[in-house]
Amino acid sequence: MTIADRTVLVTGANRGIGQALVEEALRRGAKRVYAGTRQPLAHSDGRVTPLTLDVTNAAQTLSGVEIVESLDILFFIAGL
């Protein structure tokens, strides 16, 4: 899978597999990585856009739809 110059969304990005996927997407040259977490997240890479996103919360999910303008790849790791 080519990730370079793509826009990626990773749910569950605050730890474990989700966090590793964020870092790998950056390493592979992703243009933008939306990092979905239940709590606010700070990241030093400017390509990362933190996204408060509890996928069980309808309001947060709808807000995420408004924030993410376009998306090439989705890694749905929430709940693992």
N, C-alpha and C positions, 0 to 999 in steps of 0.2 A: 504494500500500500504506500503510495506517495503522499507524504504529509507536507513536504516543502511547499511554501506559498499557499497553504490551505488554512481555512478557519475551522478550529476544533472546539468542541464543548465537551468538558469532562465533568460529570456529576460525581459527588463524593471525593472531591479533589483535595481535601484537607489532610488526608493521611493515606497510608497503605498503597493499594493498587492505583487509586485515583491520583494521588500525589505523584507516583512514579510515572503515570501516563502523561501528566502535565509536563514533567521534566523531559520525558522522551520526545514528546511533540516539539518542545522547544529545541532540543538537540537536533532533531530532524528538520528544523527550519520552518516550522509553522509560522504563518503570517500573524495570526491572532489565536490566542487560547483563552476561552472563557472557562474559568475555574469555578464550578458550582459547589458551594459549601453551605452548611446550615448556619455557620457563624461567619462574620466578616473575616476576610483573608488578606494579608499583605504579601506581595511578591515583588522581588527586586527587578524582575525582567519586565520591561515596558510593554512587551507583547501580551502579557497576561492581564486579562480583565476579570477581577473578582466579581462573582455573581452570587449574591445570597439566594440560595435555592434549596429549599426543602421540598423535594418532589411530592411529598404528601400534602403540601399546602397549596391549594388552588390559586390563591392570590399571588404567591411568590412565583408560581409557574407561569401565570399570565404576565406578570411583570417581566420575567425572563424572556418571554416571546417578544415583548416590546423592545427590550434592550439589544437582543441578538438580531442584527439586521439580516445577516445571511450566514449559512452554515454548510460546511462541506462534510464534516465528520463528527459523529456523536459517539462518545464512550459513556454509556449509562452504567455507572458503577455504584450508584446509591443503593444502600441497603445491604451491601455485602460485608 
